Amino acid sequence: AGLLWLKDTVKKGDTQFVKADKGGAICIIKRSCMRKLEVEKLSDSNQFECLGTKDPVPDVTSTLLELWHHGETLNFITRDICYSVVGLCNSGRPSTLSAFKPGIPYYYGLLKIHKVDPCNLSQDFPIPLRLVNDLSQGPTSRSDKFLNFKYLQPLQDDFCKDLVRDTTEALKWLEHVDNQLIPNLKSFSWDFVSLYDNLTPDLVKEALLFAISELRCDWSDDFITWIMSLVDLSLSSCFGKHGDLWYRNKAGIATGGSLSVSLANIAVFYVLKLVIYDSDDLPPDLVGLKRFVDDLAGLWKGCKEDFISWADSVNMKLKVFGLSIKDNDVDQWDFSNVGDFTTFLDIKFSFSTDGYVSSDINIKLSDAKLYLNYSSYHPRQIFPSIIYSQGLRYKRIINDPIKLFRRLDDLKHCFYKSGYPKKLVNNILDDVAQRPRYLEYNSDNKSTPNPVLWIQTFGPVTNQLKKIVKEANQCLSDSPAWDKAKKVIGLVSRRAQNLGDIILRRKKFALTCESELLGTQRCTPLLKSAHRRGRPCASCVLMSDNADITSSASGKTYRTPSANCKSRNVVYCASCFLCEKQYVGKSTTKLQTRISGHRSHVGDSFFDDESDEATLAEHLLEAHNINSVD
């Protein structure tokens, strides 16, 4: 009953389910309130420019293909790469395959509930919103992914010396400092204010050129120009659709682009290099500084007063570049004395007087502490894996055995609350607690090829498919290239639709216009326009524009989706105006084609019992003696 209510609620469109910006929580909010927050954000003329209703995607796509063709001409890329990335064929024309056609970039909002007191979470209290530009299917998305994987991400890794990839690298850094036993060590954390909004494209390109000049001396001037042209096109393509209007980011860079993280990391390190790392007044009390995109954590040997003076000067220098690590001068710096904890990523750490580090897990207040319910219809091996992975995460982060025991005990109760058997939870987490703490990465063994996955997209994997794959693997095992591989072809089934897929319909809500009519609509106006060319659609006069329909047999009322007579894959209902009888049919072709098939049988004297298209004409003739379309 609950799932049916969720589906019905999403279908009606009055209520929207939105992910929180942090913590993994899901918020339920009225669609009108959510749209108001999104429109208010997009109405900020300092941040966004309204482009009207004209779609800018075709112009960007054309420019992108010209750049890639130019790169191929100069032998920067091969013809095969050119085709596989952007679909540029040998003829110089773009491929017509759907994989190469760009989708619609759009804006959607994430609610910052972590910045609001839980007591104030109501419809009347204003909730901060972070607006995200989804460019995953944008016109430059395929080009950006190639550019990032091939060139920019390796450049970022070589250039950004202060970067940590994840929690494990941050823990290894803390362990390294712990081995030095620096007494009276304090810690601090910084967070760039609205980093992506404040990074200007000019600063990003300046930082990128500097990194290239420092570390890529083998790149030619023409190749650098080509790379920068692609980056510039990507930065200028930070637009998206909301409702029926298109908007462009006027300030900053997009948060949802494939190049965003790499470009932001390079730009931030470039600025910090000028302001801190290569500065003449680098304080000797600064022991270390590590960063994960816009979050920084550092270690300090001196007193708090000296730190505040230095941090204020750093913040003033950052403002020259349009960046800031503190909202305003009234706020206090996040500085922790000896023994006090500092937060970095999902770690809380502190140093003792003797220089020993103590690390604990950081659980935010917005964290619901809920895990996949044990009654879920997932493969049973999933549930022990969730318990083990979470326990291992706690084991890696927490270096105090007593504190680890308490935290694992809390974790056990979280799994109990999600329906996990106590025996299963206790056995796994007790085993994890006894294991040694290990901070190294597991090395992947790539000596044998990875299996090719045969994906069963509809329904479960059948025994017949299993037999075919087994026979194919047996044949391939005789090949010298695959003689060491146990399995060449792996058989998996496509993931079923989960609850998130059902209720989190952010693209649908983002692209739905407020004025969009519900129900079926006519594909062309009934009144013939003086400027319209071609014949009017003959099916339009038969279409109803009602938003719902009531069954004459059951009395139930059904809501009709937005569609017209050119829509495909529809279930339709034809009602007789004379006797109110109804006929329900389906069509995978255009609805107007199906209706034309019905109309073509009106006037027939004999009917084929096996033809569904003749049913309506047969009813008109036998029940009402009508044998003419007119």
N, C-alpha and C positions, 0 to 999 in steps of 0.2 A: 504494500500500500504506500509505503514511503517513497519507493522508487517511482511509482506511477504518479505520485504527487509532484515529485521533482521534474519528471518529464513534462507533465502538464503545465507546470509553472514556467519552465523554460520555453515551451511552445507558445504560451500566451505572450511572452515578452514583457510582462509588466514588472517582473522581478529579475534581477541580474545577480549571478554569482561571480564574485571577483576575488582573485588571489590577493593576499596581503603583500606588501612590498618586501617584507622580511618575516621569517618565522614559519612560513608554510601554511598559515591559517587561511581559511576561505570565508569571505564576508558575504553576507546577504544584504542587498541594498535595493531600493526601488530604482527601476531603470531611469525614471525621470530625474532622480537625485544624482545618479551617476553621470548621466548625460550633461546635467547642469555643471558638475565639477569639471568634466572634460572640455566643455565649450568655454567655460571661464578661463581655463588654462590656455586654450588655443586662441582666445581673444586678446591675449597679451601681445600687443604690437611690438614690444621690445624683444620678444622671443620667437614669434611666428609671423609669417606673411601668408595671407590668404591668396591663393592662385585662381580662385573661381572654380568653375566646373570643367574646364578643359583638362584632359588627361595629359600630363607631361611625359609619360613613360615612353611613347613612340620616339620622341625627339632624342631622349637620352639613349635609347637602344640603338638608334641610327649612329649617333656619335661614338658609342662604344664599339660597334662593329667596324667603323672606320679606323679607330685606334688599333684594334687587333689586326686588321688587315695591314696597317702600316707596320706593326711589329713583325708580322710574318714576312713582309717585303724586305725588312732589314735583318732578317734571320735571327731575331730575338726568340722566336718561338717557331715550332714546326707546324706544318699543315695539320697533322693529326691532333696536336694539342689545341690548335685553333678551333678545330671542329668539335672536339670533345668538351671544351670549356664553354664556348659561346655559340657553337653551332654554325660556324661559317663554312660553307661548302666550297668545293673546288671551283665552282662557277663564280664565287664571290658573293653569292646570295645567301641569306640566312636560311637555316633549316626550318622546315615546317613542322618538325616534331614538337609535340606538346612540352617535352622536357626542357626545351630551350626558350619557350615562351614565358616572359616574365609575368608574375602575378600582380596583385594589387598591394602595394605597401600601405600600411594604415597605422593610425594612432590608437592606442588603448591605455587605460589608466590602471595603476596599482595603488591601493589605498595604504597610506602610511599609518596604520593603526598603532605601530610601536611608539609613535610620537604623541599619542592621545591617551589620557588616563582612561582605564576601562570603565570607570563610572560615567564617563562622558560620551561613550559610544552609543549615540542615538541619532535619529534622523535630523534632529534640530541642531546638533553640534557640528560645526564645520570640521571635516576630516581632511588632512593634507593629502594631496594626490601627486604621484609621480607619473608623468606622461611618457610612455615608451613608444618609439617609432619602430614598428616591426618591418624590417627591410629584408627578411629572410627570403622573400620571393620577389624582391625588387629588381629593377632592370640591370643593376650591376652586381647582383648577389653572386652569380657563378664566377664572374671575373674576380670579385673581391676574395672569394674563398681560395682561388688559385693563387692570387697575388699574396695573400697572407701566408698560406702554407709554404709556398715556394721561396719567398723573399723576405717578407716583413717580420714574420715570427722568428726565424733564425737571426735576423738583424736585431730584434728586440732582446733575444736571449744573450747575444754577445755584447750589446751596448749597455743594458740596464744592470749594473753591478749590484744594485741594492734590492733586486727583486727576489721574492720567494714565490714558488709556484703554488704551494699549498701549506697546510698545517704541518706536515712532516718536515719540510725544509725549515719552517720557523722553529720547530722543536730542536732540530739539529743545530741551529744557530744558538739557541739558548744553552744547549748542552756544551757547545764549544766555549761559550763564555763561562759556564759553570766550571769547566776544567781549569780556567785561569785563576779562579779564587780571588777575584777583585773585591776587597772589603768595602763595606758601606756603599754599595751600588744601588742607585735609584733607577726608576724607569718612568717612561712617559709614552703617551700615544697621541697621534695627530690624525685628523681626518679632513681631507680637502672638502671645502664647501662647494657642493654642486659642480663637481669636476667637469663632467661632460658639457654642461651648459656654459661653463666659463672658459673652456679651451677654444680659442679662436682657430679657424682653419689656417690663417697665416702663421700662427705660432707652431701649429702641428707640422706644416710643410717646412718651416725653418728648422725645426728639430730633426725632421727626417733627413733633410739635406746634410745637416751636420753629422748625423750618425753614419750616413753613407760615405761622406768624405773621410771620416775617421777609420772606418772598418771595411769598406768595400772599394779599395783602390783599384781593383781589377775591373770594375764596371766602367764602361765607356760613357762619354758625355751623352751620346745619342740614346744609349740604353737608360741612363738616369732620367733623361728628358721623357722617355716613353713611360717609365715607371711613375714619374711625378704626374704625367698627364692622366694616367689611370686613377691615381690617388685623388687628384683634383676633381675629376669627374665623379668619383664616388662621394667626395665631400659635398659637392654641389648638388648631389642627387638625394639629399636628406629631406625628401618630401613624403607625404603620405596622405591618405584619404580619410576623412571622417564625415560620415553622413554622405551628402552629395557634393561636398566641397573638398578641394585639395589645399594642403598647407605645406609650407616650407619652413624649416628651422632657420631663423635669422641669426641666432647666436649659438655658439658651441658646435659640437659634433653630435651625431646621432648616437643614442645608447644601444640601438638594436642592430648596428651594422657589423659585418664580418671583420672589418678593419678597425673597429672602434677601440678594442682593448689594446691591440698592438700599438696603434698610433698614440693612444693616451699614455701608455707606459713610456714610450720613447719621448714624448713631449714632457712628461713630468720629470723624468730623469735628467733631461736636458736642462730644465729650469733649476732643479735641485743641484745640478752640477755647477751651474753659474752662481747660485745663491749660497750653497753650503760646501759641497765637496771640493771645489777648486777655489774657494774664497780665501783671501789672505788672513782673515780673522776667524778661521776655523778654531773653535774652542777646544783646548786640550781635555776638557772634562767630558767631551762627547766620546763615548766608548764605541758605540755602534748605532746604525740606523738601518732598519729593514722595512720593506714596503710590499704591499699587495694592492696594486692599482692605486686607489686613493686612500688606503689605510696605512698608516706608518706607526712603527713602534721603535723606541730608542732607549739607550742606556746612558746614564749620567753619573759622573763621580762627584761633582761639586754640590754646592748648596742650592736650595730652591730659588733664592733671590737671583743668583747668577743665571739659572736656567730661564727664569721669566724674562730677564733682560735680553738674553740671547734670542729666545723664541719670539719676543715682540719685534726684534730687529729683522728676524727671518720673515715674519708675516708682512712687515712693511715692504721688504724687497720683493716678496711674491706678488704683492698688489700691483707692482709695475707691469707684471705679465698677465694681470687680470685674474690671478688666483689668490686663494686665501685658505688658511688652516684654522681660522676662528671666525665665527659669525660676526661678533662685534667686540669692542674693547671691554665691555662689562663682563663677558663670560670669563670663567677661570680656566686656566690651562689644566689639562688632565695629567697631573704629575703625582707620582707615588713615591713616598719615602721608603726607607729600608723596611721590609716586612709587609708593605702594603701591595695589593695586587693591581696590575695593569692589564687591560683587556686588549688582545690582538687576535683577530679572526675568531676562532672558537676556543681560544686559550686564555686563561688567566694565569699570570706569572708574577712572582716576586723574588727578591733576593734577600738572604739573611745578612747579618752583620759580617759573617765570615766569607760571604760571596757564594753561598750555595743557592741554587735556583729551586723554587718550588712551583710546580705547574698544576693547574686544575682545569677542569672543563668549564667553558663559559656557556651557560644556558640562558637565553634571553627570556624575558618575561612574556613575550608574545609566542613562545614555543608551546604548542599544545601538548607536547609529549605523547602523541598518539601514533601508533604504528599500525601497519596493515592488520586488520582484524583476523583472528585465527579462523573465523567461520567463513572467510572469503574463499571463493572457488578458484584459488590459484594452485599451481603445482605444489605438492606438500613439501618439496625440498626447499621452497622459497622461505618458509618460516624459520627453520633452523639457521639459514644463511643470514636473515635479518638480525636475529639474536646475536649470532657470532660476530657479525660486522660491527654492530653497535658496541658490543663488549670489547672488541679489539680496538675500536676508536677510543674508548675510555682508558684502556690499558696503555695506549701510546701516549696520550696526553697527560695523564695523572702519574706523577713520579713518586708520590707518597703512598706506601702500601695501606696505611690506616685510612687515608682519605679515599683511596681507590675502593676499599671494602665498603665504605659508606655510600659512595656514589653508585656502585654496582647494586647495592641493596635497593637504592631508590629506583634504579633502572629495572630491577626485577618487578617491582610493584607497577611500573608503567606497562610492562608486558602482561602482567596479570590483568590489568584493567582492560587490555585489548583482547582478552579471552585466551591467552596462551596457557597451556598446561604448566602447572608449577614445576613438575618434575623435569620437563623439557627445558624450561628457562633456567632452573637451578643447575642442572648438569652442565649446560653449555657455558654459563657465566662463571661457574666455579672452576671449570677447566681453563677458561681464559685467564682467570685470576692467578692460576698457578704457572702460567707460561712466562718465559722471560720477556722483558720489555725490549722491543726491536724497532729501531727507527730507520732501517735501510729499506730501499725499494726492492721489490722482487724483480729479478732480471728475467725478461721474457726470452724463452728459448725459441729462436726463429730459424733453427737449422732445418726444420721441415716446413713445407708450404702450409698455409692455412687452408682449411677445407672450403670448398665452394658451397655456399648455402642454397639449397633448393627450398624456396619459400612457398608453402601451401597457403594461399591467400583466403580460401573460403572453407570454413569448417575445420574439423580436426584432421590430423594426418591419418590417412587410411592405410590398412595393411597392404593393399595393392601397391601403393606408392613406396612403402617401406621395402617391399620385395624388389621393386624396380631399382631403387637406389642401392640396395645390397648387391644386386647383380652388376650394376655399373661400377661400384667400388671394387668388386672382385676382378673385373676386366682391367681397370686402371691400375690395380696393384702390380700387374705384370710389366707396367711401363717403367723404364729406368729412372725417369724423372720423379716418379711417385713411389719408388720401392720402399722408402722408409716411412711413408705416411700410412697410418692405420686407417684413415678415412679421408677420401678425397672430396666426396660430396656429403654434406651434412643436410639433414632434412628437419626443417622446423616449420611450425605453423604461425601464421600471422597473429599478433596480439589482438585479443578481443577488445571491444570497446569498454573502457572503464568508466567509473563515475565521473572522473574529471572531463573526459571527452563529451559526456552528456550535458553537464551543467556549465562548464567553462567555455562559453561560446563567444569569446571576445571578438573574433573577426566578424561574426554575424552582427553583433551589436554595434561594432564600430562603423560598419558600412551600411547600416540601416538608417534610412532618412526618417526624421520625425514625421514628415508629411507623407511617408510611404503608405499607400492604401493597402489594407488587408483584403484578401479575397481575389477572385479572378478578375482580370481586366482585359479590355480590348487592345489588340496589338496596334490598331490604327484608329484614328477618330472616325466616328460615324458620319460626320459632316465632311464632305469632300472639299479639301483646301485647294485654293487656286494654284498654290505652289507645289502641291504634292504630285509626284509622278507615279505611274503605274496604276493598276486596278486596286480598288479597296479589297480588303480581306472579306470573303463571303461568310466566314465563320463568326466574325465580330458581332453581327446582328443577332446571333443565337446565344451569345455569351451573357451570363449573369454576372453582375459586379457585387453580389452579396458577399459578406465576409463569413457567412456560415450557411449551412444547409441542414434541413431537418428531414430525416428518413420517414417516408410515408408508411413503412412497414413496422419499424420499431419505435418511432416517435423520438429517437435520440437526435440531438443536434451536434453537428460536426463543424469544426472551424476549418475554413479553407485557406491554404497558404497563398502567398503572392505568386501569381502565375498568369499567363495569357495563352492565347491560342497557338502560339509558337513554342510553347513549353513541351518538353519531352518527358518520358517516363512518368506519366500521370495516371491517376485514377479519377474518372470523371462520372458525373451523374447527369442524365438527360431526363427532364421532367415534362410530362404531357400537360399542356395548358387546359385541355378539354376534360380529362378525367383524373388528372393529378397522379397517374401512375408514374413510376420511376424506373429507369434502366441504368445500371451501374456497369461501366466497362473500364478497360485499361488500355493504355497505348504506350509503346516505347518510341514510336515516331512522334513527329509534331502532332499536336492535338488537332490542328486545322486539317491535316492530312486524313486523320481518322474521321473527323466530321464530314469531310468531303466524300469519304467512302460510304457513310450512312446516307448522305443526300443523293448519291448516285443511284441508289436502289429505289428511290421514290418514283413511282410510275410503273414499276415492274408488275407483271401479272402473276408471275410464278416466282417462288422463293426457294432458295437452297437451305435446307434445315441445318446444314453444317456451317453456314456462313453467319457469323455474329453481326456483320455489318448490315445484313438485311432485316434484322429484328425490328428496328424502329419503323422502317417502311412497311413491314408486314402489319405492325400494330395500327398504323395510321389507316391502312386500307381496310383491314377487317373490323376495327373498332369504330372508325369514324368515316369510312368511305372516302378517304382523301388519297389521291394518287398524283398530286402535283406539288412541286416545291413551292410554287407561288401561293 
